[in-house]
Amino acid sequence: VLAYAQHFGHRPDATAATLLDVTATNMRIQVETPDGAAELTVDFDHILESGHDAHMTMVQMSKTAKKALA
């Protein structure tokens, strides 16, 4: 979740992240930063059609984010 926030949420200053909600179009994440807590929304690149689609999309996003942050 931290990688999603740092990369897709454009919050490289985030030190911790909690997934708050996932919908068919986005995920809401609460982040902790040196300046305090903040909430952000990360949009998906398509409308999720099933639980399996959500899982596969989020796995791919995780890989992309971790690679970009490495």
C-alpha positions in Angstrom: 0.0 0.0 0.0 2.9 2.3 0.7 4.3 1.8 -2.8 0.9 2.6 -4.3 0.8 5.9 -2.3 4.4 6.9 -3.0 4.2 6.1 -6.8 0.7 6.4 -8.0 -0.5 8.8 -5.3 2.6 11.0 -5.9 3.5 11.0 -2.2 7.1 10.0 -2.0 7.2 11.6 1.4 4.8 9.0 2.8 6.2 6.8 5.5 3.2 4.6 6.2 0.0 3.9 4.3 -3.3 2.2 5.1 -5.8 1.1 2.4 -9.2 2.6 3.3 -11.5 1.6 0.5 -11.5 0.0 -3.0 -14.2 0.7 -5.5 -14.5 -0.2 -9.2 -12.8 3.0 -10.2 -10.2 3.8 -7.4 -8.7 3.1 -4.1 -8.5 5.5 -1.1 -5.4 5.5 1.0 -4.5 7.2 4.2 -0.8 8.2 4.4 1.4 9.3 7.2 4.0 11.9 6.3 6.4 14.1 8.2 3.8 16.8 8.0 1.0 14.6 9.4 -1.8 12.4 8.0 -3.4 12.8 4.6 -5.9 10.9 2.5 -5.4 10.4 -1.2 -7.2 8.7 -4.1 -5.5 6.5 -6.7 -7.6 5.9 -9.8 -7.4 2.6 -11.7 -6.7 2.6 -15.4 -10.0 0.9 -16.1 -13.2 0.1 -14.3 -12.8 -3.1 -12.3 -15.3 -5.8 -13.2 -14.7 -8.4 -10.6 -12.8 -9.4 -7.5 -10.4 -11.3 -9.6 -9.9 -8.2 -11.9 -9.3 -6.1 -8.8 -6.7 -8.6 -7.5 -4.8 -8.8 -10.8 -4.9 -5.1 -11.3 -3.6 -4.3 -7.9 -0.8 -7.0 -8.2 0.3 -5.4 -11.4 0.2 -1.9 -9.9 2.3 -3.1 -7.0 4.9 -4.5 -9.3 5.0 -1.3 -11.3 5.2 0.9 -8.2 8.0 -1.2 -6.6 10.0 -1.2 -9.8 9.7 2.5 -10.2 10.7 3.2 -6.6 13.7 0.8 -6.6 
